[in-house]
């Protein structure tokens, strides 16, 4: 969307470099200490990146290097490289530049994406184009901040919760999010287990089911696996058992598809994906309606 031009390198005094974009970054004390040791031993290896926000100079990339330099005696300036960018492109550059030197944490990316959408007024598609990502990537980063409860955000920032776990938790209502987070800590659930428990909570019929899943998540998961492959019911005929097996598997598939459509859906698909899958979803809508009508008629006749 915006061209980025690079100028020659130059030296710039530490106190001349502003950090207004630092609010989007997460720099732990351990990160800063590690960078400090590196600069003490090897000096500044690569330039920091700055841009002009008249009358100030603002840092775009190199926040740990700047913090380390300010903490060391005898360093009064850093080598900088200027980039000519507007406000939105400066934020996008924070993502793009860190893609080369080591990815920004996903929560940092989420903060930048949120700023581009909420502060700069860009659409999600414009942000995706600006940072060279798919719209679904933008949607997932926004969800980390706008749908994820604060305790989970704190755990992501501290490195205690993976982004995959965070995305699974963010699909739940706020109250369930904190409950699942507590269950994860208490039971030491794996990422895959958290994803599956979230699915169970989304499909729970009432609060009693939710409480059981949260109190005994692994038992609930074991039951869900058992129920997905029904055993033979001696009360049913061979034909009845075949129908029961198909019915249980169909209901499980429908539940998963409904959950995906409601909570992720189009955001995860490219434009080409949606075009190629359109006929299939059209058939699903038509056939599901026909099956629903026939099932209702079956139940109605049984009740007469």
C-alpha positions in Angstrom: 0.0 0.0 0.0 2.9 2.4 0.8 6.4 2.3 -0.5 9.2 2.1 2.0 12.5 3.8 1.0 15.8 3.2 2.8 18.4 5.9 3.3 22.0 5.6 4.2 23.1 4.7 7.7 24.0 7.4 10.2 24.7 7.9 13.9 21.9 9.3 16.1 22.1 10.2 19.8 20.1 8.0 22.1 18.2 10.8 23.6 17.0 11.9 20.1 15.2 8.6 19.5 11.6 8.4 20.6 9.6 5.3 21.6 6.0 6.1 20.8 5.6 2.8 19.1 7.0 1.0 22.0 3.5 0.5 23.5 2.9 -2.2 20.9 6.0 -4.3 21.9 6.6 -6.7 24.7 10.1 -6.5 26.1 10.8 -8.6 29.1 13.7 -8.0 31.5 15.3 -11.2 30.3 15.1 -10.0 26.7 16.8 -6.7 27.6 19.5 -8.4 29.7 20.3 -10.8 26.9 20.6 -7.9 24.4 22.7 -5.9 26.9 25.2 -8.8 27.1 25.3 -9.1 23.4 26.0 -5.4 22.8 28.7 -5.5 25.6 30.4 -8.4 23.9 29.9 -7.7 20.2 28.8 -4.1 19.9 25.8 -3.0 17.8 25.6 -5.6 15.0 22.7 -4.2 13.0 21.2 -0.8 12.8 17.9 0.2 14.4 15.2 1.5 12.2 13.6 4.9 12.6 11.2 7.2 10.9 10.4 10.9 11.1 7.3 12.1 12.9 8.0 15.8 12.7 9.4 17.2 14.8 10.5 13.9 16.4 12.3 10.8 15.4 10.5 7.6 16.3 11.9 4.1 16.6 10.3 1.4 14.5 12.5 -1.6 15.1 15.2 -2.1 17.7 13.5 -1.5 21.0 15.7 -4.0 22.9 18.8 -2.6 21.4 17.9 0.9 22.4 17.0 -0.2 26.0 20.3 -2.1 26.3 22.3 0.9 24.9 20.7 3.3 27.4 21.5 0.9 30.3 25.2 0.6 29.3 27.9 3.2 30.2 29.8 4.8 27.3 27.2 4.4 24.6 25.7 7.8 23.5 24.5 7.0 20.0 23.3 4.1 17.8 23.6 3.5 14.1 20.2 4.0 12.5 18.5 3.5 9.2 15.7 5.8 8.2 12.6 4.6 6.4 10.1 7.0 4.8 6.6 5.8 5.9 3.3 7.1 7.0 1.7 6.3 10.3 0.0 3.1 9.2 3.0 1.8 7.2 5.3 2.5 10.2 3.2 0.1 12.3 3.1 -2.5 9.5 6.9 -2.2 9.2 7.2 -3.4 12.9 5.6 -6.7 11.8 7.5 -7.0 8.5 10.9 -6.1 9.9 10.6 -8.6 12.7 9.6 -11.3 10.3 13.1 -11.2 9.1 15.0 -10.9 12.3 12.8 -13.2 14.4 9.0 -13.1 14.6 7.3 -10.7 16.9 5.2 -12.4 19.5 1.6 -12.9 18.3 0.3 -10.6 21.0 2.6 -7.9 19.7 1.3 -8.5 16.2 -2.3 -8.3 17.6 -1.6 -4.9 19.2 -0.3 -3.6 15.9 -3.2 -5.0 13.9 -5.7 -3.6 16.4 -4.1 -0.2 16.1 -4.2 -0.3 12.3 -7.9 -1.2 12.4 -9.1 0.9 15.4 -6.8 3.9 15.3 -5.9 4.2 11.7 -9.3 3.1 10.3 -8.1 0.5 7.9 -10.2 -2.5 7.0 -9.0 -6.0 7.8 -8.3 -6.6 4.1 -6.2 -3.4 3.9 -4.2 -4.5 6.9 -3.7 -7.9 5.3 -2.4 -6.3 2.2 -0.2 -3.9 4.1 1.6 -6.6 6.1 1.6 -9.2 3.3 -0.7 -11.6 5.1 -4.1 -13.2 4.5 -7.2 -11.6 6.0 -7.7 -14.7 8.3 -4.3 -13.9 9.9 -5.5 -10.4 10.7 -8.8 -11.8 12.0 -7.0 -14.2 14.3 -4.7 -11.5 15.7 -7.7 -9.2 16.4 -9.4 -12.1 18.3 -6.4 -12.4 20.6 -7.1 -9.0 22.0 -10.8 -8.3 21.4 -12.3 -11.7 22.3 -9.6 -13.1 24.7 -10.1 -12.5 28.4 -7.4 -10.4 30.2 -6.0 -13.3 32.3 -5.4 -15.3 29.1 -3.8 -12.2 27.5 -1.5 -11.9 30.5 -0.4 -15.6 30.2 0.3 -15.1 26.5 2.4 -12.1 27.2 4.4 -14.0 29.8 4.9 -17.0 27.5 2.7 -19.3 29.7 0.0 -19.8 27.0 0.6 -20.6 23.4 -1.2 -18.6 20.7 -2.9 -21.9 19.6 -4.3 -22.4 23.1 -5.3 -18.7 23.2 -7.2 -19.0 19.9 -9.2 -22.0 21.2 -10.0 -20.2 24.4 -11.1 -17.0 22.6 -13.9 -18.9 20.9 -15.7 -19.2 24.2 -17.9 -16.7 26.1 -15.8 -14.6 28.6 -16.9 -16.5 31.7 -16.1 -19.9 30.1 -12.7 -18.6 29.0 -11.5 -18.0 32.6 -12.9 -21.3 33.7 -11.1 -23.2 30.9 -7.9 -21.3 31.7 -8.1 -22.4 35.3 -8.9 -26.0 34.3 -5.8 -25.9 32.0 -3.6 -24.8 34.8 -5.0 -27.2 37.3 -5.0 -30.3 35.1 -1.9 -29.3 33.0 -3.9 -29.8 29.8 -2.1 -30.0 26.5 -2.8 -27.6 23.6 -4.8 -30.3 21.8 -6.8 -31.1 25.0 -7.6 -27.4 25.4 -8.9 -27.3 21.8 -11.1 -30.4 22.4 -12.4 -29.2 25.7 -13.3 -25.9 24.1 -15.3 -27.8 21.5 -17.1 -29.7 24.2 -18.0 -26.5 26.0 -19.3 -24.9 22.8 -21.5 -28.0 22.3 -22.7 -28.2 25.9 -26.5 -28.3 26.3 -26.7 -26.8 29.8 -24.6 -25.5 32.7 -24.4 -28.9 34.3 -22.6 -30.3 31.2 -20.2 -27.3 31.3 -19.4 -27.9 35.0 -18.7 -31.6 34.4 -16.4 -30.8 31.4 -14.5 -28.1 33.4 -14.2 -30.2 36.6 -13.2 -33.4 34.9 -11.9 -32.5 31.4 -10.1 -35.7 30.6 -13.0 -37.9 31.7 -15.3 -35.7 29.5 -12.9 -36.1 26.6 -12.8 -39.9 27.0 -16.5 -40.0 27.0 -16.8 -37.9 23.9 -14.4 -40.3 22.1 -16.4 -43.3 23.2 -19.7 -41.7 22.1 -18.4 -40.9 18.7 -18.1 -44.6 17.9 -21.2 -46.3 19.3 -21.1 -49.9 20.3 -23.8 -52.4 19.2 -27.1 -52.0 21.1 -28.6 -55.4 21.7 -32.1 -53.9 21.7 -31.7 -52.9 18.1 -31.9 -55.0 15.0 -28.8 -55.2 12.7 -30.4 -52.5 10.5 -31.2 -50.4 13.6 -27.5 -50.6 14.8 -26.3 -49.5 11.4 -28.6 -46.5 11.4 -27.6 -45.6 15.0 -23.9 -45.6 14.0 -24.5 -43.4 11.0 -26.7 -41.1 13.1 -24.1 -40.6 15.8 -21.3 -40.0 13.3 -23.5 -37.6 11.4 -24.5 -35.6 14.5 -20.8 -35.3 15.5 -19.9 -34.1 12.0 -22.7 -31.6 12.0 -21.8 -30.3 15.4 -18.2 -29.7 14.3 -19.2 -28.0 11.1 -21.7 -25.8 12.9 -19.0 -24.8 15.4 -16.6 -24.0 12.5 -19.1 -22.0 10.6 -20.2 -19.9 13.6 -16.7 -19.2 15.1 -14.3 -19.3 12.2 -15.9 -19.9 8.8 -15.0 -17.5 6.0 -12.2 -15.9 7.9 -10.0 -19.0 7.5 -10.7 -19.4 3.8 -9.1 -17.6 0.8 -11.2 -16.1 -1.9 -10.4 -19.1 -4.2 -11.3 -21.5 -1.4 -14.7 -19.9 -1.0 -15.4 -20.0 -4.7 -14.4 -23.7 -5.0 -16.4 -24.7 -1.9 -19.5 -22.7 -2.7 -21.3 -25.6 -4.5 -20.5 -28.0 -1.7 -21.9 -25.7 1.0 -24.9 -25.0 -1.2 -25.6 -28.8 -1.4 -25.0 -29.0 2.3 -27.7 -26.4 3.0 -30.1 -28.1 0.6 -29.5 -31.7 1.8 -29.4 -30.7 5.5 -32.7 -29.1 5.1 -34.2 -32.2 3.4 -32.7 -34.5 6.1 -34.1 -32.2 8.8 -37.6 -32.3 7.2 -37.5 -36.1 6.9 -36.2 -36.5 10.5 -38.9 -34.3 11.8 -41.5 -36.3 9.9 -40.0 -39.6 11.3 -40.2 -38.2 14.9 -43.7 -36.9 14.2 -45.0 -40.3 13.0 -43.4 -42.0 16.0 -45.2 -39.7 18.4 -48.6 -40.3 16.8 
